[in-house]
Amino acid sequence: MEGRIDHTSQLPLYLQIKNLILENIESRLWKAGTRIPAERGLAEELGVSQMTVNRSIQELVREGILTREVGSGTFVCKYPSHVTKNCKIAIVYPMSEERIMGVYYPQFIFRGIQESASKASISLTLLERIEQYSPTNEADGCIIIAPHIDRLDELNKFQGKYGIPLVVLGSHWPDATFHCVDSHNFQGTYDITNHLISLGHKHIGSVIGETCQCNVRDRIAGYKAALEDADLEVYEELTIHIDDLRDRKNNELKIMKTLNSPLSPTAFTAVGYQFAIEVMSILQDHGINIPEDLSIAGYDDPHSARYLTPSLTTVRQPLEEMGFKAIQLLKDIIDGKKVSDNIHLLPTELIIRESTAKPVSS
């Protein structure tokens, strides 16, 4: 045990011992799950009575920092309640810090993370891959941002292997063993599809990207649910898969083929901002006026969305709030507070602008 008792101090001996134990935990000499020395050994080492050591330990047990196991000893709690002092959190996202600050989605999430961490005196370490994490990182918790939908088993194993609090941000699964913070993607796309339906649109297409993300899964589900609740047919032929935004020729062929099909959609929803931009550009190149000939609605609301011609109707995600919530949630878990729900969905906001209007036929 590091540290010594000052017998000349006016601070009671049991409080000095309590502070020494805390210092040994905070310095990570005694990590979460470590069995601390027996009371008799500590008493002899510090030159105090075993009763004094017992009083210190009993207080720390009541405060949720130590735990006693009959027949085994006294251990540092898995998530001791003091560790947000000088707390360290690892953030996993497959992008360098320089690139993050130039991309809309992670930029605003990281703003929320950094602001919340700064207020709580939490230090952050950025890792680009989950494989870079190891116990030598000495993190008190971990946030993994937007992992693919098929990584649930890997994340469950990560949680079990390292035993530190884990929060996934921007993805969620009902059967996850860890906590998830996400925007309500289902509701966001439900609302924007319902907006188009309220204008009189009955044939509404959907432009989607790769389906390896949880948010795409939920946005497709919200789109379909809105149509079904309005007793409108869900036509799979009206869903356009854009695999590569750089492949303009192929994307143009897909969009124009759908427009010229017998179903002839009068509106499109797009699962992301860049997909909406691609659709608008292709339509305008073909002399199709927005929204007079065809309405388009997007997802995400960067500053430029309001300055497009026409300005874009879209769904705004609470990105900064998501980052803030992830840190606060992780801090509560580390502090030993009870967090009842595993999934935390933050509400989206429908932003109605000029790119949507009643169909010509209505």
Contacts in CASP RR format, 6 or more apart in sequence:
PFRMAT RR
TARGET T0000
AUTHOR 0000-0000-0000
METHOD contacts of the structure
MODEL  1
MEGRIDHTSQLPLYLQIKNLILENIESRLWKAGTRIPAERGLAEELGVSQ
MTVNRSIQELVREGILTREVGSGTFVCKYPSHVTKNCKIAIVYPMSEERI
MGVYYPQFIFRGIQESASKASISLTLLERIEQYSPTNEADGCIIIAPHID
RLDELNKFQGKYGIPLVVLGSHWPDATFHCVDSHNFQGTYDITNHLISLG
HKHIGSVIGETCQCNVRDRIAGYKAALEDADLEVYEELTIHIDDLRDRKN
NELKIMKTLNSPLSPTAFTAVGYQFAIEVMSILQDHGINIPEDLSIAGYD
DPHSARYLTPSLTTVRQPLEEMGFKAIQLLKDIIDGKKVSDNIHLLPTEL
IIRESTAKPVSS
1 20 0 8 1.000
1 24 0 8 1.000
1 29 0 8 1.000
1 37 0 8 1.000
1 42 0 8 1.000
1 45 0 8 1.000
1 46 0 8 1.000
2 20 0 8 1.000
2 23 0 8 1.000
2 24 0 8 1.000
2 27 0 8 1.000
2 29 0 8 1.000
3 20 0 8 1.000
3 23 0 8 1.000
3 24 0 8 1.000
4 46 0 8 1.000
5 13 0 8 1.000
5 16 0 8 1.000
5 17 0 8 1.000
5 20 0 8 1.000
5 46 0 8 1.000
5 47 0 8 1.000
5 48 0 8 1.000
6 16 0 8 1.000
7 13 0 8 1.000
9 16 0 8 1.000
13 48 0 8 1.000
13 52 0 8 1.000
14 52 0 8 1.000
14 53 0 8 1.000
14 55 0 8 1.000
14 56 0 8 1.000
14 59 0 8 1.000
15 56 0 8 1.000
17 42 0 8 1.000
17 46 0 8 1.000
17 48 0 8 1.000
17 52 0 8 1.000
17 53 0 8 1.000
17 56 0 8 1.000
18 56 0 8 1.000
18 59 0 8 1.000
18 60 0 8 1.000
20 46 0 8 1.000
21 30 0 8 1.000
21 36 0 8 1.000
21 56 0 8 1.000
21 57 0 8 1.000
21 60 0 8 1.000
21 65 0 8 1.000
21 66 0 8 1.000
22 60 0 8 1.000
22 65 0 8 1.000
22 82 0 8 1.000
24 30 0 8 1.000
24 36 0 8 1.000
25 31 0 8 1.000
25 65 0 8 1.000
25 76 0 8 1.000
25 80 0 8 1.000
25 82 0 8 1.000
25 83 0 8 1.000
26 82 0 8 1.000
26 83 0 8 1.000
26 85 0 8 1.000
26 86 0 8 1.000
28 138 0 8 1.000
30 36 0 8 1.000
30 76 0 8 1.000
31 76 0 8 1.000
32 76 0 8 1.000
32 77 0 8 1.000
32 78 0 8 1.000
32 79 0 8 1.000
32 80 0 8 1.000
32 163 0 8 1.000
32 164 0 8 1.000
33 75 0 8 1.000
33 76 0 8 1.000
33 77 0 8 1.000
33 78 0 8 1.000
34 75 0 8 1.000
34 76 0 8 1.000
35 72 0 8 1.000
35 73 0 8 1.000
35 74 0 8 1.000
35 75 0 8 1.000
36 42 0 8 1.000
36 66 0 8 1.000
36 74 0 8 1.000
36 75 0 8 1.000
36 76 0 8 1.000
37 45 0 8 1.000
38 73 0 8 1.000
38 74 0 8 1.000
39 50 0 8 1.000
39 53 0 8 1.000
39 54 0 8 1.000
39 57 0 8 1.000
39 74 0 8 1.000
40 50 0 8 1.000
42 53 0 8 1.000
43 49 0 8 1.000
43 50 0 8 1.000
43 52 0 8 1.000
43 53 0 8 1.000
46 53 0 8 1.000
57 66 0 8 1.000
57 74 0 8 1.000
60 66 0 8 1.000
61 67 0 8 1.000
61 68 0 8 1.000
61 74 0 8 1.000
63 81 0 8 1.000
63 82 0 8 1.000
64 77 0 8 1.000
64 80 0 8 1.000
64 81 0 8 1.000
64 336 0 8 1.000
65 76 0 8 1.000
65 77 0 8 1.000
65 80 0 8 1.000
65 81 0 8 1.000
65 82 0 8 1.000
66 74 0 8 1.000
66 75 0 8 1.000
66 76 0 8 1.000
66 77 0 8 1.000
66 80 0 8 1.000
67 74 0 8 1.000
67 75 0 8 1.000
67 76 0 8 1.000
67 77 0 8 1.000
68 74 0 8 1.000
68 75 0 8 1.000
69 75 0 8 1.000
77 336 0 8 1.000
78 163 0 8 1.000
79 165 0 8 1.000
79 333 0 8 1.000
79 334 0 8 1.000
79 335 0 8 1.000
79 336 0 8 1.000
80 336 0 8 1.000
81 335 0 8 1.000
81 336 0 8 1.000
81 337 0 8 1.000
82 335 0 8 1.000
83 140 0 8 1.000
83 334 0 8 1.000
83 335 0 8 1.000
84 120 0 8 1.000
84 121 0 8 1.000
84 122 0 8 1.000
84 140 0 8 1.000
84 331 0 8 1.000
84 334 0 8 1.000
84 335 0 8 1.000
85 121 0 8 1.000
86 121 0 8 1.000
86 123 0 8 1.000
87 120 0 8 1.000
87 121 0 8 1.000
87 122 0 8 1.000
87 123 0 8 1.000
87 140 0 8 1.000
87 141 0 8 1.000
87 331 0 8 1.000
87 334 0 8 1.000
88 122 0 8 1.000
88 123 0 8 1.000
88 124 0 8 1.000
88 125 0 8 1.000
88 137 0 8 1.000
88 138 0 8 1.000
88 139 0 8 1.000
88 140 0 8 1.000
88 141 0 8 1.000
89 117 0 8 1.000
89 122 0 8 1.000
89 123 0 8 1.000
89 124 0 8 1.000
89 125 0 8 1.000
89 139 0 8 1.000
89 140 0 8 1.000
89 141 0 8 1.000
89 142 0 8 1.000
89 143 0 8 1.000
89 327 0 8 1.000
89 330 0 8 1.000
90 124 0 8 1.000
90 125 0 8 1.000
90 127 0 8 1.000
90 133 0 8 1.000
90 137 0 8 1.000
90 139 0 8 1.000
90 141 0 8 1.000
90 142 0 8 1.000
90 143 0 8 1.000
91 113 0 8 1.000
91 124 0 8 1.000
91 125 0 8 1.000
91 126 0 8 1.000
91 127 0 8 1.000
91 142 0 8 1.000
91 143 0 8 1.000
91 145 0 8 1.000
92 127 0 8 1.000
92 128 0 8 1.000
92 129 0 8 1.000
92 130 0 8 1.000
92 132 0 8 1.000
92 133 0 8 1.000
92 142 0 8 1.000
92 143 0 8 1.000
92 144 0 8 1.000
92 145 0 8 1.000
93 100 0 8 1.000
93 106 0 8 1.000
93 126 0 8 1.000
93 127 0 8 1.000
93 128 0 8 1.000
93 144 0 8 1.000
93 145 0 8 1.000
93 146 0 8 1.000
94 128 0 8 1.000
94 129 0 8 1.000
95 103 0 8 1.000
95 106 0 8 1.000
95 128 0 8 1.000
96 128 0 8 1.000
97 126 0 8 1.000
100 106 0 8 1.000
100 107 0 8 1.000
100 110 0 8 1.000
101 107 0 8 1.000
101 110 0 8 1.000
104 273 0 8 1.000
104 300 0 8 1.000
104 302 0 8 1.000
105 146 0 8 1.000
105 300 0 8 1.000
105 319 0 8 1.000
106 145 0 8 1.000
108 319 0 8 1.000
108 320 0 8 1.000
109 145 0 8 1.000
109 169 0 8 1.000
109 170 0 8 1.000
109 319 0 8 1.000
109 320 0 8 1.000
109 322 0 8 1.000
109 323 0 8 1.000
110 323 0 8 1.000
111 319 0 8 1.000
111 320 0 8 1.000
111 323 0 8 1.000
112 319 0 8 1.000
112 320 0 8 1.000
112 321 0 8 1.000
112 322 0 8 1.000
112 323 0 8 1.000
112 324 0 8 1.000
112 327 0 8 1.000
113 124 0 8 1.000
113 143 0 8 1.000
113 323 0 8 1.000
113 324 0 8 1.000
113 326 0 8 1.000
113 327 0 8 1.000
114 124 0 8 1.000
115 320 0 8 1.000
115 324 0 8 1.000
116 122 0 8 1.000
116 323 0 8 1.000
116 324 0 8 1.000
116 326 0 8 1.000
116 327 0 8 1.000
116 328 0 8 1.000
117 123 0 8 1.000
117 124 0 8 1.000
117 327 0 8 1.000
120 327 0 8 1.000
120 328 0 8 1.000
120 331 0 8 1.000
122 327 0 8 1.000
122 331 0 8 1.000
125 137 0 8 1.000
125 139 0 8 1.000
127 133 0 8 1.000
127 137 0 8 1.000
130 144 0 8 1.000
130 147 0 8 1.000
130 154 0 8 1.000
130 155 0 8 1.000
130 158 0 8 1.000
133 139 0 8 1.000
133 142 0 8 1.000
133 158 0 8 1.000
133 162 0 8 1.000
135 162 0 8 1.000
139 164 0 8 1.000
140 164 0 8 1.000
140 165 0 8 1.000
140 334 0 8 1.000
141 164 0 8 1.000
141 165 0 8 1.000
141 166 0 8 1.000
141 330 0 8 1.000
141 334 0 8 1.000
142 158 0 8 1.000
142 162 0 8 1.000
142 164 0 8 1.000
142 165 0 8 1.000
142 166 0 8 1.000
142 167 0 8 1.000
143 166 0 8 1.000
143 167 0 8 1.000
143 168 0 8 1.000
143 169 0 8 1.000
143 326 0 8 1.000
143 327 0 8 1.000
143 330 0 8 1.000
144 155 0 8 1.000
144 166 0 8 1.000
144 167 0 8 1.000
144 168 0 8 1.000
144 169 0 8 1.000
145 168 0 8 1.000
145 169 0 8 1.000
145 170 0 8 1.000
146 169 0 8 1.000
146 170 0 8 1.000
146 171 0 8 1.000
146 213 0 8 1.000
146 215 0 8 1.000
147 155 0 8 1.000
147 168 0 8 1.000
147 171 0 8 1.000
148 171 0 8 1.000
148 212 0 8 1.000
148 213 0 8 1.000
149 171 0 8 1.000
149 173 0 8 1.000
149 211 0 8 1.000
149 212 0 8 1.000
149 213 0 8 1.000
149 214 0 8 1.000
149 217 0 8 1.000
150 212 0 8 1.000
152 173 0 8 1.000
152 175 0 8 1.000
152 176 0 8 1.000
155 166 0 8 1.000
155 168 0 8 1.000
155 176 0 8 1.000
155 178 0 8 1.000
156 176 0 8 1.000
156 177 0 8 1.000
156 178 0 8 1.000
158 166 0 8 1.000
159 166 0 8 1.000
159 177 0 8 1.000
159 178 0 8 1.000
160 177 0 8 1.000
165 178 0 8 1.000
165 179 0 8 1.000
165 330 0 8 1.000
165 333 0 8 1.000
165 334 0 8 1.000
166 178 0 8 1.000
166 179 0 8 1.000
167 178 0 8 1.000
167 179 0 8 1.000
167 180 0 8 1.000
167 181 0 8 1.000
167 326 0 8 1.000
167 329 0 8 1.000
167 330 0 8 1.000
167 333 0 8 1.000
168 176 0 8 1.000
168 178 0 8 1.000
168 179 0 8 1.000
168 180 0 8 1.000
168 181 0 8 1.000
169 180 0 8 1.000
169 181 0 8 1.000
169 182 0 8 1.000
169 322 0 8 1.000
169 323 0 8 1.000
169 326 0 8 1.000
170 180 0 8 1.000
170 181 0 8 1.000
170 182 0 8 1.000
170 183 0 8 1.000
170 214 0 8 1.000
170 215 0 8 1.000
170 322 0 8 1.000
171 180 0 8 1.000
171 182 0 8 1.000
171 213 0 8 1.000
171 214 0 8 1.000
171 215 0 8 1.000
172 180 0 8 1.000
172 181 0 8 1.000
172 182 0 8 1.000
172 214 0 8 1.000
172 343 0 8 1.000
172 345 0 8 1.000
173 180 0 8 1.000
173 214 0 8 1.000
174 343 0 8 1.000
176 342 0 8 1.000
176 343 0 8 1.000
178 342 0 8 1.000
179 329 0 8 1.000
179 330 0 8 1.000
179 333 0 8 1.000
179 339 0 8 1.000
179 341 0 8 1.000
179 342 0 8 1.000
179 343 0 8 1.000
179 344 0 8 1.000
180 342 0 8 1.000
180 343 0 8 1.000
180 344 0 8 1.000
181 322 0 8 1.000
181 323 0 8 1.000
181 325 0 8 1.000
181 326 0 8 1.000
181 329 0 8 1.000
181 344 0 8 1.000
181 346 0 8 1.000
182 214 0 8 1.000
182 215 0 8 1.000
182 322 0 8 1.000
182 343 0 8 1.000
182 344 0 8 1.000
182 345 0 8 1.000
182 346 0 8 1.000
183 215 0 8 1.000
183 317 0 8 1.000
183 318 0 8 1.000
183 319 0 8 1.000
183 322 0 8 1.000
183 345 0 8 1.000
183 346 0 8 1.000
183 347 0 8 1.000
183 348 0 8 1.000
184 345 0 8 1.000
184 346 0 8 1.000
184 347 0 8 1.000
184 348 0 8 1.000
185 214 0 8 1.000
185 215 0 8 1.000
185 218 0 8 1.000
185 219 0 8 1.000
185 222 0 8 1.000
185 348 0 8 1.000
186 218 0 8 1.000
186 219 0 8 1.000
186 221 0 8 1.000
186 222 0 8 1.000
186 225 0 8 1.000
187 222 0 8 1.000
187 345 0 8 1.000
187 347 0 8 1.000
187 348 0 8 1.000
188 219 0 8 1.000
188 222 0 8 1.000
188 299 0 8 1.000
188 315 0 8 1.000
188 348 0 8 1.000
188 350 0 8 1.000
189 218 0 8 1.000
189 219 0 8 1.000
189 220 0 8 1.000
189 221 0 8 1.000
189 222 0 8 1.000
189 223 0 8 1.000
189 226 0 8 1.000
189 269 0 8 1.000
189 271 0 8 1.000
189 299 0 8 1.000
189 315 0 8 1.000
190 222 0 8 1.000
190 223 0 8 1.000
190 225 0 8 1.000
190 226 0 8 1.000
191 226 0 8 1.000
191 315 0 8 1.000
191 348 0 8 1.000
191 350 0 8 1.000
192 269 0 8 1.000
192 297 0 8 1.000
192 298 0 8 1.000
192 299 0 8 1.000
192 313 0 8 1.000
192 314 0 8 1.000
192 315 0 8 1.000
192 350 0 8 1.000
193 204 0 8 1.000
193 222 0 8 1.000
193 223 0 8 1.000
193 226 0 8 1.000
193 227 0 8 1.000
193 269 0 8 1.000
194 226 0 8 1.000
194 229 0 8 1.000
194 230 0 8 1.000
195 297 0 8 1.000
195 313 0 8 1.000
195 350 0 8 1.000
195 352 0 8 1.000
195 356 0 8 1.000
196 204 0 8 1.000
196 267 0 8 1.000
196 269 0 8 1.000
196 295 0 8 1.000
196 297 0 8 1.000
196 356 0 8 1.000
197 204 0 8 1.000
197 226 0 8 1.000
197 227 0 8 1.000
197 230 0 8 1.000
197 232 0 8 1.000
199 267 0 8 1.000
199 295 0 8 1.000
199 356 0 8 1.000
199 357 0 8 1.000
199 358 0 8 1.000
199 359 0 8 1.000
199 362 0 8 1.000
200 358 0 8 1.000
200 359 0 8 1.000
200 362 0 8 1.000
201 266 0 8 1.000
201 267 0 8 1.000
201 295 0 8 1.000
201 359 0 8 1.000
202 232 0 8 1.000
202 266 0 8 1.000
203 235 0 8 1.000
203 238 0 8 1.000
203 263 0 8 1.000
203 264 0 8 1.000
203 265 0 8 1.000
203 266 0 8 1.000
203 267 0 8 1.000
204 223 0 8 1.000
204 227 0 8 1.000
204 232 0 8 1.000
204 238 0 8 1.000
204 265 0 8 1.000
204 266 0 8 1.000
204 267 0 8 1.000
204 268 0 8 1.000
204 269 0 8 1.000
205 235 0 8 1.000
205 238 0 8 1.000
205 239 0 8 1.000
205 240 0 8 1.000
205 258 0 8 1.000
205 265 0 8 1.000
205 267 0 8 1.000
205 268 0 8 1.000
205 269 0 8 1.000
206 220 0 8 1.000
206 223 0 8 1.000
206 238 0 8 1.000
206 239 0 8 1.000
206 240 0 8 1.000
206 268 0 8 1.000
206 269 0 8 1.000
206 270 0 8 1.000
206 271 0 8 1.000
207 239 0 8 1.000
207 240 0 8 1.000
207 242 0 8 1.000
207 255 0 8 1.000
207 268 0 8 1.000
207 269 0 8 1.000
207 270 0 8 1.000
207 271 0 8 1.000
207 275 0 8 1.000
207 276 0 8 1.000
207 278 0 8 1.000
207 279 0 8 1.000
208 216 0 8 1.000
208 219 0 8 1.000
208 220 0 8 1.000
208 239 0 8 1.000
208 240 0 8 1.000
208 241 0 8 1.000
208 242 0 8 1.000
208 270 0 8 1.000
208 271 0 8 1.000
208 275 0 8 1.000
209 216 0 8 1.000
209 241 0 8 1.000
209 242 0 8 1.000
209 243 0 8 1.000
209 271 0 8 1.000
209 275 0 8 1.000
210 216 0 8 1.000
210 243 0 8 1.000
211 217 0 8 1.000
211 220 0 8 1.000
215 271 0 8 1.000
216 271 0 8 1.000
219 271 0 8 1.000
219 299 0 8 1.000
220 239 0 8 1.000
220 271 0 8 1.000
223 269 0 8 1.000
224 234 0 8 1.000
227 233 0 8 1.000
227 234 0 8 1.000
228 234 0 8 1.000
235 263 0 8 1.000
237 258 0 8 1.000
237 261 0 8 1.000
237 263 0 8 1.000
238 258 0 8 1.000
238 263 0 8 1.000
238 265 0 8 1.000
240 254 0 8 1.000
240 255 0 8 1.000
240 258 0 8 1.000
241 254 0 8 1.000
242 251 0 8 1.000
242 254 0 8 1.000
242 275 0 8 1.000
242 278 0 8 1.000
244 250 0 8 1.000
244 251 0 8 1.000
245 251 0 8 1.000
245 274 0 8 1.000
245 275 0 8 1.000
245 278 0 8 1.000
248 278 0 8 1.000
248 282 0 8 1.000
251 278 0 8 1.000
251 282 0 8 1.000
252 282 0 8 1.000
252 285 0 8 1.000
255 279 0 8 1.000
255 282 0 8 1.000
255 283 0 8 1.000
256 282 0 8 1.000
256 286 0 8 1.000
258 265 0 8 1.000
259 265 0 8 1.000
259 288 0 8 1.000
259 294 0 8 1.000
265 294 0 8 1.000
266 294 0 8 1.000
266 295 0 8 1.000
266 359 0 8 1.000
266 360 0 8 1.000
266 361 0 8 1.000
267 294 0 8 1.000
267 295 0 8 1.000
267 296 0 8 1.000
267 297 0 8 1.000
267 356 0 8 1.000
267 359 0 8 1.000
268 279 0 8 1.000
268 294 0 8 1.000
268 295 0 8 1.000
268 296 0 8 1.000
268 297 0 8 1.000
269 297 0 8 1.000
269 298 0 8 1.000
269 299 0 8 1.000
270 276 0 8 1.000
270 278 0 8 1.000
270 279 0 8 1.000
270 296 0 8 1.000
270 297 0 8 1.000
270 298 0 8 1.000
270 299 0 8 1.000
271 298 0 8 1.000
271 299 0 8 1.000
272 298 0 8 1.000
272 299 0 8 1.000
272 300 0 8 1.000
273 298 0 8 1.000
273 299 0 8 1.000
273 300 0 8 1.000
273 301 0 8 1.000
273 302 0 8 1.000
273 305 0 8 1.000
273 312 0 8 1.000
273 314 0 8 1.000
275 298 0 8 1.000
275 299 0 8 1.000
276 296 0 8 1.000
276 297 0 8 1.000
276 298 0 8 1.000
276 299 0 8 1.000
276 312 0 8 1.000
276 314 0 8 1.000
277 308 0 8 1.000
279 296 0 8 1.000
280 290 0 8 1.000
280 296 0 8 1.000
280 308 0 8 1.000
280 312 0 8 1.000
280 355 0 8 1.000
283 290 0 8 1.000
283 293 0 8 1.000
283 294 0 8 1.000
283 296 0 8 1.000
284 290 0 8 1.000
288 294 0 8 1.000
290 296 0 8 1.000
290 310 0 8 1.000
290 355 0 8 1.000
291 310 0 8 1.000
291 354 0 8 1.000
291 355 0 8 1.000
291 356 0 8 1.000
291 357 0 8 1.000
292 357 0 8 1.000
292 360 0 8 1.000
293 360 0 8 1.000
295 313 0 8 1.000
295 355 0 8 1.000
295 356 0 8 1.000
295 357 0 8 1.000
295 359 0 8 1.000
296 312 0 8 1.000
296 313 0 8 1.000
296 355 0 8 1.000
296 356 0 8 1.000
297 312 0 8 1.000
297 313 0 8 1.000
297 314 0 8 1.000
297 315 0 8 1.000
297 355 0 8 1.000
297 356 0 8 1.000
298 312 0 8 1.000
298 313 0 8 1.000
298 314 0 8 1.000
298 315 0 8 1.000
299 314 0 8 1.000
299 315 0 8 1.000
299 317 0 8 1.000
300 314 0 8 1.000
300 315 0 8 1.000
300 316 0 8 1.000
300 317 0 8 1.000
301 312 0 8 1.000
301 314 0 8 1.000
301 315 0 8 1.000
301 316 0 8 1.000
301 317 0 8 1.000
301 351 0 8 1.000
305 311 0 8 1.000
305 312 0 8 1.000
305 314 0 8 1.000
305 351 0 8 1.000
305 353 0 8 1.000
306 312 0 8 1.000
306 353 0 8 1.000
308 355 0 8 1.000
310 353 0 8 1.000
310 354 0 8 1.000
310 355 0 8 1.000
311 353 0 8 1.000
311 354 0 8 1.000
311 355 0 8 1.000
312 353 0 8 1.000
312 355 0 8 1.000
313 350 0 8 1.000
313 351 0 8 1.000
313 352 0 8 1.000
313 353 0 8 1.000
313 354 0 8 1.000
313 355 0 8 1.000
313 356 0 8 1.000
314 351 0 8 1.000
314 353 0 8 1.000
315 348 0 8 1.000
315 349 0 8 1.000
315 350 0 8 1.000
315 351 0 8 1.000
316 348 0 8 1.000
316 349 0 8 1.000
316 350 0 8 1.000
316 351 0 8 1.000
317 348 0 8 1.000
318 346 0 8 1.000
318 347 0 8 1.000
318 348 0 8 1.000
318 349 0 8 1.000
321 346 0 8 1.000
322 346 0 8 1.000
325 344 0 8 1.000
325 346 0 8 1.000
329 339 0 8 1.000
329 344 0 8 1.000
332 339 0 8 1.000
333 339 0 8 1.000
END
